[in-house]
Amino acid sequence: MNNINERSVIAFAGNRCVAEGTLSDVAAQLMAFHDQDKDHMPLIFDARSGEPVEMDLRATSPKAPTRRKGDGADGKNGTIPARSPGRPKLGVVAREVTLLPRHWAWLRAQPGGASVALRKLVEHASRANREQDRIRWAQEACYRLMSALAGNLPGFEEAARALFAANEAGFRALIDLWPTDIRYHVGRLAAGAFGVPKDGGRAG
């Protein structure tokens, strides 16, 4: 498992990207930035997912993201994890699934039973929908970042519609009016939604 400090993030103060790199690199850059400009608190985002990232600049190292409910299976959060159904050592974890009686009847009739049949169905669907899932993930990541950075900029709503409509030409024409750093990082995340990755148009 990669160290959390290897996570790639970006930091924005207003319309300007003031730091980018790993968590540890950005923490050092932002501490230097804060020494020069105490009036602006940069916003930090995951460079791949567009999700906001919490970072405590008062500490010497970045603060790890807050654990979600149900995390901490290794017990490192100070609690003893409850034993859950399934076979964790094999990567099999039990979760609640709600189906109609006829669905359960069909699953029980399959070779290996309901669990094996469900795993096969999920594997098949994930392979069949891989490209659609990748595009949707890229759209959502781009939208998260552009909502936070460009929500008040001209053409935001039109650009969002173009993003989800797979209208690359319209999208890039609209974001071309935005500040350079925002245009670059939003365009970079959008690349996956339109096909071949591009540099996002930072130059200029």
C-alpha positions as CSV (number, residue, x, y, z in Angstrom):
1,M,0.0,0.0,0.0
2,N,1.3,3.4,-0.9
3,N,2.1,5.9,1.8
4,I,-0.6,8.5,2.2
5,N,2.0,11.2,1.7
6,E,2.4,10.0,-1.9
7,R,-1.2,11.1,-2.7
8,S,-1.1,13.8,-5.4
9,V,-2.9,17.0,-4.4
10,I,-3.2,20.6,-5.7
11,A,-3.8,23.8,-3.7
12,F,-5.5,26.9,-4.8
13,A,-5.6,30.4,-3.4
14,G,-8.3,32.2,-5.3
15,N,-7.8,31.5,-9.0
16,R,-4.1,30.6,-8.7
17,C,-2.6,27.2,-8.1
18,V,0.0,27.8,-5.4
19,A,1.1,24.3,-4.7
20,E,1.0,20.8,-6.2
21,G,2.6,17.5,-5.6
22,T,2.5,14.9,-2.9
23,L,0.8,15.7,0.4
24,S,4.2,16.2,2.1
25,D,5.5,18.4,-0.7
26,V,2.4,20.5,-0.7
27,A,2.4,20.8,3.0
28,A,5.9,22.3,2.9
29,Q,4.9,24.6,0.0
30,L,1.9,25.8,1.8
31,M,3.8,26.5,5.0
32,A,6.1,28.7,3.0
33,F,3.1,30.3,1.2
34,H,1.4,31.0,4.5
35,D,4.5,32.8,5.8
36,Q,4.3,35.2,2.9
37,D,0.5,35.5,2.7
38,K,-1.5,35.0,5.9
39,D,-4.7,36.5,4.5
40,H,-5.5,33.6,2.1
41,M,-6.3,30.0,3.2
42,P,-5.7,27.8,0.2
43,L,-8.2,25.1,-0.8
44,I,-6.6,21.7,-1.3
45,F,-7.9,19.0,-3.6
46,D,-7.0,15.5,-4.6
47,A,-5.5,15.8,-8.1
48,R,-7.2,12.7,-9.4
49,S,-10.7,12.7,-7.9
50,G,-11.2,16.5,-7.4
51,E,-12.3,15.8,-3.8
52,P,-11.3,18.4,-1.1
53,V,-8.5,17.4,1.2
54,E,-8.0,18.5,4.8
55,M,-4.5,19.5,5.8
56,D,-3.3,20.9,9.2
57,L,-0.6,23.4,8.4
58,R,0.2,23.8,12.1
59,A,1.5,20.3,12.2
60,T,4.8,19.2,10.8
61,S,3.1,16.6,8.6
62,P,-0.2,16.5,6.7
63,K,-3.2,15.3,8.6
64,A,-4.6,12.0,7.3
65,P,-8.1,12.2,5.8
66,T,-10.8,11.7,8.4
67,R,-11.9,8.0,8.5
68,R,-15.3,7.2,7.4
69,K,-17.7,5.2,9.4
70,G,-16.7,1.5,9.3
71,D,-13.0,2.2,8.6
72,G,-10.3,1.2,10.9
73,A,-10.4,-2.5,10.3
74,D,-6.8,-2.7,11.3
75,G,-7.6,-1.3,14.7
76,K,-5.2,1.7,14.2
77,N,-7.9,4.2,15.1
78,G,-7.8,3.0,18.7
79,T,-10.8,0.8,18.5
80,I,-11.0,-3.0,18.3
81,P,-12.7,-3.8,15.0
82,A,-15.8,-5.9,15.2
83,R,-15.7,-9.3,13.4
84,S,-17.9,-9.1,10.4
85,P,-19.4,-12.0,8.3
86,G,-17.6,-13.2,5.2
87,R,-14.1,-14.3,4.6
88,P,-11.9,-11.2,5.1
89,K,-8.6,-13.1,4.6
90,L,-9.8,-13.9,1.1
91,G,-11.1,-10.4,0.4
92,V,-14.7,-11.5,0.8
93,V,-16.8,-9.1,2.9
94,A,-20.5,-9.4,3.7
95,R,-22.9,-6.6,2.9
96,E,-26.7,-6.3,2.9
97,V,-28.4,-6.9,-0.4
98,T,-32.1,-6.3,-0.9
99,L,-33.8,-8.4,-3.7
100,L,-37.2,-9.6,-4.5
101,P,-38.1,-13.2,-3.6
102,R,-37.9,-14.4,-7.2
103,H,-34.4,-12.9,-7.5
104,W,-33.3,-14.9,-4.4
105,A,-34.9,-18.0,-5.8
106,W,-33.0,-17.6,-9.0
107,L,-29.7,-17.0,-7.3
108,R,-30.1,-20.0,-5.0
109,A,-30.7,-22.2,-8.0
110,Q,-27.3,-21.2,-9.6
111,P,-24.2,-23.4,-9.3
112,G,-22.4,-22.4,-6.1
113,G,-25.3,-20.6,-4.6
114,A,-26.3,-16.9,-4.3
115,S,-22.9,-15.5,-3.3
116,V,-21.0,-17.1,-6.2
117,A,-23.7,-16.1,-8.7
118,L,-23.7,-12.5,-7.5
119,R,-19.9,-12.3,-7.7
120,K,-20.0,-13.6,-11.3
121,L,-22.7,-11.1,-12.2
122,V,-20.8,-8.2,-10.7
123,E,-17.6,-9.2,-12.5
124,H,-19.3,-9.5,-15.8
125,A,-21.1,-6.1,-15.4
126,S,-17.9,-4.4,-14.3
127,R,-16.0,-5.6,-17.4
128,A,-18.9,-4.8,-19.7
129,N,-19.3,-1.3,-18.3
130,R,-15.6,-0.5,-17.7
131,E,-15.4,2.3,-20.3
132,Q,-18.7,3.9,-19.2
133,D,-17.6,3.7,-15.6
134,R,-14.3,5.4,-16.5
135,I,-16.0,8.2,-18.3
136,R,-18.5,8.7,-15.5
137,W,-15.7,8.8,-12.9
138,A,-13.8,11.4,-14.9
139,Q,-16.9,13.5,-15.4
140,E,-17.7,13.4,-11.6
141,A,-14.0,14.2,-10.7
142,C,-14.0,17.1,-13.1
143,Y,-17.3,18.4,-11.9
144,R,-16.2,18.3,-8.2
145,L,-13.2,20.5,-9.0
146,M,-14.9,22.9,-11.3
147,S,-17.8,23.4,-8.9
148,A,-15.3,24.4,-6.1
149,L,-13.1,26.6,-8.3
150,A,-15.3,27.9,-11.1
151,G,-18.8,27.8,-9.7
152,N,-19.1,31.6,-9.9
153,L,-17.2,32.0,-13.2
154,P,-19.0,32.9,-16.5
155,G,-20.1,29.9,-18.5
156,F,-19.9,27.4,-15.5
157,E,-23.4,25.9,-16.0
158,E,-23.0,25.7,-19.8
159,A,-19.6,24.0,-19.3
160,A,-21.1,21.5,-16.9
161,R,-23.8,20.6,-19.3
162,A,-21.2,20.2,-22.1
163,L,-19.1,18.0,-19.8
164,F,-21.9,15.5,-19.2
165,A,-23.1,15.7,-22.8
166,A,-19.6,14.7,-24.0
167,N,-19.4,17.9,-26.0
168,E,-15.7,18.4,-25.8
169,A,-15.5,21.3,-28.3
170,G,-18.2,23.3,-26.4
171,F,-16.7,22.5,-23.0
172,R,-13.1,23.6,-24.0
173,A,-14.4,26.8,-25.7
174,L,-16.2,27.7,-22.4
175,I,-13.4,27.0,-20.0
176,D,-11.0,28.8,-22.3
177,L,-12.4,32.0,-20.8
178,W,-11.4,30.9,-17.3
179,P,-8.1,31.8,-15.4
180,T,-5.1,29.8,-16.6
181,D,-4.6,27.5,-13.6
182,I,-8.3,26.7,-13.2
183,R,-8.5,26.0,-16.9
184,Y,-5.5,23.7,-16.8
185,H,-6.5,21.5,-13.9
186,V,-10.2,21.4,-14.8
187,G,-9.3,20.5,-18.4
188,R,-6.9,17.8,-17.2
189,L,-9.5,16.1,-15.2
190,A,-12.0,16.4,-18.1
191,A,-9.7,14.7,-20.5
192,G,-10.8,11.2,-19.3
193,A,-14.4,12.1,-20.0
194,F,-13.7,12.8,-23.6
195,G,-11.2,10.1,-24.5
196,V,-7.5,10.7,-25.1
197,P,-5.9,12.6,-22.2
198,K,-4.7,16.1,-23.0
199,D,-2.6,18.7,-21.1
200,G,-5.6,20.9,-20.3
201,G,-4.3,23.9,-22.0
202,R,-2.1,25.5,-19.3
203,A,0.0,27.4,-21.7
204,G,-1.1,30.9,-22.5
